[in-house]
Amino acid sequence: MDGINNKYNIEIEVLTPLSIGAGAEKDWARGVDFVVDNGNLYKLNLKKMLAFGFSLDELSACFSNKNEKAIISKLSGRLKQVSDFVLPMPAQSDNDVKSFVKNQLTGKPILVGSSLKGAIRSVLFSSFRDNENKTEEVFGKIKDGSDFMRFVRISDADFENTVLINTKIFNLHKVDGVWEGGWKHAFQNGTDSKFQMTGFNTVYECLCVGDKAKTTISLSKTLFDNFNGDQPHKEKKQELFSDEEYDPIENLFYEINNHTYDYIKKELDFFKCYRQADNSEKIIKSLTSLLNQTNDLLEDNQSCILKMSAGAGFHSITGDWQYDDFVNTGVWDSGKNNGKIKYKSRKIAIDNGVYSMMGFVKLTLV
């Protein structure tokens, strides 16, 4: 785009398990897309299976019934040869495995630039808004070309590997009339303080914690300076991106770090209030570490920590600005949730004994 005149090379580091869904139609069904044998998930490749001499009719019969045992029996020791890849399966689950979006040419996992941009958009909406409740009221409209975020472009980032991560839902339940923290194990009335790896759990294909990749963020001082649209809070946006005394990427990182710091602090208060459940202290430990890291970055804003994508939850995306804290969010007064505390569940990733909220990444100016 003409006028995108500030281009920054950025390193992305995965801080907690991150999943960007490829879409429900591409999730993996057990007994069709994969089988589990001796604790490993084998992602089946139909073409390879046919090349090994298996008939389509024979395999179709197994797939239609999701007959995992029959598939394993028919393959008899050749699972690896007829699979795209093999990954350790962290836990049994009745749900499909949530697959990660891939580069169609390379088959490698890809962190889509639009996902990063969407997360940043949510942060800026919280920063810019006064009394508005809709993003169009703050940013303008995409369809008529007045959308502020068209001045920001982010490239895709290619990663190498993924892992499978088990997730559980941390939920609130009443004990003797008092709300306490717990783990959800069944669809209805299935929450208690005891933790178990299975039961109402979902396995996600995620980027590996600690892995890094490169992207670029392009910002436009020129386009924004020349933009005459009638947008609310134009002065705030101009201060962020157009002030000649400051580098816009550092201003952007500062806004993100402040937002993330406030968000994590509110989540910490939530888990400290409802710490009765097993392993709550491990979640608190993970969040405390992220809070300290974010606080350190506020000194120079060469890096920022951002929460994004699957498992992000209501508070980190659409609802953070509505509440000064996440403990007192009110109670539903109608519908199926009547009488229940609002926004009382969190998706927690369990990775080698670490219990963390999903989707935290670190962006660093290279």
N, C-alpha and C positions, 0 to 999 in steps of 0.2 A: 504493500500500500504506500503510495506517495506520501511523504511527510512523516513517516515513522522514522525519526531521526536520532533516537537514543536506543541502541541495541546493547544488551548486557548478556555476557556469558554467565550462566548460573549452574552451580553444582547442586544436585538434589541428593539428599541422604535420607534413607528410610529409618525413622526412629522407632516406630511401632508398626506391627503388621498392617500392611496397606493392600486393600483390594479395590480394583476398579472393574466392575462387572461387565462382562461381555454381552449381557442380556440374558433374560430367563430362558430364551430358546436355545442358548448355547451352554447352559448349565449341564453338568454331567450326571446322568442317571445311572444308578448302580444296576448292573445286569444288562446294560445296553451300551453305555459309553465306557464303562470301566468295571473291573472286578477287583476284589480285595483278596489277597492270598498271602498268608504268613506275615500280616501286618503291613503289606505294601499295596498301594494302589497302582494298577496297571491300566493306563489309558489306551484302550483298544483302537486298532487301525483296521478297518474293514478290508481295505485293499490288501494289506499284508496278510490278513487271515485267509482271503480268497487265494492269494498267491501260494499259500502253504497247502492248498488243495482242499480246503473246506468248502462245501457246497453252500450256495446262498440260501437254498431252502432249509438246510439243516440249521444254519446260523439264525435265520429269520424266526424259526420256531423257538429257539432259545431266547432271542431278543424280545419277541412278542410277549413271552411269559416272564421276562426278566429273571431267567433261570441261571443265576450266577454259578451255582454248583455244576450245572450241566456244561456251561461254557468252560469252566476251569478243567473239568474232566475231559472234554473233547480236545482241549489244547495240550493237555498232558505234558507239562514241562517246557512248553514253547511259548509261554506267556510273554516273556521279554522280547522274543523275536517278532511277535505280532503286535507290539505296543509302540506307541509314539514315545513314551517315557514311563518311568517308574518313580513314584514318590512315596516316602513313608506316610502311612495313614495315621494321623494322630489320635483318632477316636472313631468308634462306630457312630453312625448317624442314620436316621430314617429319611433325612432330607437329601435332596440333590446337592452335589458339590458345586459351590458358586465359582465359576471359572473366571479367570482374569482375561481382559481384553488383550489380543495379540496383534502384532504387526503381520498383515496378510502376506507379505513377501517373505519375511524371515521366520515367522512362527514364534518370534521372541516376544516376551511381555513388553507392553508399551504403556508408559504413563502419558495419557493423552493431554495435550496442552489445554484443551477446552475444560478438562476436569480441574486443572490448576486455576484456570481463569475463573471458573465458577466459584471456587472456594474463596478466591481473592475478592470477587464481586460481593460475596456475602459479608466479608469483613468491611469492605468500603461502604456497603449499604448501612451497616451498623454505625460506622464512623460519621457518615454524611447526614443521615436522616435527622429530622427534628421530631415532627409528629406524624410523618408519613408511614403508611403500613405496606405500601406496594413499591416494588423496585422501580417501576416505570415512573412513579411520582418523584423519584430521586434522580434516576439516570437518564430518563427519556425513553423513547420507543425505538426498538430495533427496526420495525417495519417502515418508519418514516425517516430513518437515518439519523435520528437525534440521540441515539444511545451513546452515552459517555464511554462505555467500555469498548467501543470500536477503536479507541485510541490506544488500546493495550492488546498486544499480540504475544502469544506464548507458543513455542514450538513443542512438538512431542519429544519425549525422552525414552530412549531404548534401554531396557535392562536385559540381563542375561538369563536369570533363573527365577523360579518361583518355588515356594514350599506350601504345604498344606497346613493350615492352622485351625484348630478347633475353637469355637466360640460358644459362650453361654450367655444367657440373659440374666443380668442382675436386676432384681425387681423388688418392689415393696409389697409387704403383706401385713395383715393385722394379726397381732398376738395379744389376746386379752384386751382388745379394743384399742391397742396402740400400734401405730405403723412402725415396722422394723424392716431392715434390709434382709434380702434373701436371694435364693437362686431358683429360677423357673425350671421345673422338670416336666411339666405337662401343660396341655393347652388350657385347661380350666382348673382352678384351685390347686395348682401344682407347685406352689412356691413355698419353700421353707429355708431355714438357715443353713442346712447341710449342703455341701458341694458334692456334685458327682459329675464326671466327665461326659456322660451320656444322658439322654432324655431331654428333648426339646433343645438340642444343640445343632449347630450348623458348621460344616467344614468349608472354609474359604481357601481358594488358591490365592496366595499373597506374595508380594515382593518380600525378599529376605531382609530382616532388620540388619542395618549396617551397610547394605548395598548402596552404591552411588551411581549416578548417571548425569549426563549434561543436557541442558536445555538452554534456550535463549528467551529473554523477556525484552520486548521492544515497546517503547513508550514514545509518544509524540508530543513534544513541546510545541512544535510548529502548528500542528493541526488544532491543538487545543487553544493556543493563543489566537488563532484565526477563527475559532468557532463562535458564532454569534447566536446560537440557539438559546431559546428562553428556558433555561434549566434552573431548577432550585439549587441552592448551595454551590453555585458556580465558583464563588470566591474560595470555598473550602477546597474544591477540586483544583483550582488554579494554584493555590498555595501548595498542594501536595505535588503537582506535576510540573508546574510552569515557573516557579520562583527561580530566578537566575542565580540566587545565592546558594541554592541547595541542589544536590544531585537527586533527581526524582526517585531513583531506585532506593536510595537511603531513606527518603521520606516514606516510600511505600513500605519498606521493611519495618520502619518504626511503627507505622499504623498497625501492621500485622502483629508485631511483637506485643504491642499494648493490648490489642484485642485478645490474643492468645493467652497472655498473662492473666487478664481478668477472667477469661473463660475457665482456665485451669483452676484458678483460685476458687471459683464458684463450684466447680465439680469436686474439688477437695473438701469443701465445706459439706457438700451433699454426702459424700462417702464417710466423712467423719461423724456426721449425724446419724447415719444408718450403717454403722460398722458392726452390727451384731452378726452378720453372715460370715460363714467360713471364708477365709482368704481376703477379707476386706482390707486387711492391713497391707497385703501385697499390692492391691490397687492403689492404696494411699501412697505407698512407697514409690510406685511408678509415676504417679502424678506429681509427687513432690520433686522427683528428679527432673521432670519436664519443666516444672515451674521454676526451679533454680536455673536450668539452662536458659530458659526464656529471659529471665531477669538479667543474666549475664550479658545477653545479646543486646539489651537496651542501651548499653554503654556506647557502642559504635555503629550498630545497625548495618554491619557488613553481612550479617546473616539474619534470618528470621525463622521462626517455627510456626507452621501452619497445619491446621487440621482439615482433612478432606475425605471425600469418597465414602465407600461402604462402611456402615457402622458409625457414621459421623453423628447421627442423632439430631433430634429437634433443636436442642439448645445451641449446637455449634454451627448450624446452618441457618434455619429460618427464624428461630425463636430466641436467640441469645439476648437481643435488645429489649425483649419484653419484660425481663425480670432482673432485679438487682441481686437476687440470689436464687439458687435452684432448690432450696429447701422449702421455701414458702411460695409455691407456684399456684396455690389454690386447689379447689376441689371441683370436679365435674358435678353439675347440678341437673343433668338430664342425660338421656341415652343409655347405652349399655354400660358405660363407665360411671354412672351416677353414684356419687358418694366416694369415689376413688380420687386419690391425689393425682393432679395433672403431671404428665411427663415424668413418670416414676421408674422407667426402665432404662437400662444401659446395656449395650452389647460389649462384652469383655472377651478379649483374645487371650488364650492360654498358650504360651510358647516357652517350652523348657522351664517351667516353673515360674515364669514371669507372667503376671496378670496385668494387662494394660488395655486402655481404650485404643481403638483402632485408628489408623489414618494420620498419625503425626509425621510430618516430614520437615527437614531442615533445608532451607534454601540459602546458598552462600554465593556471594558475588565473587567471581573468579577474576 
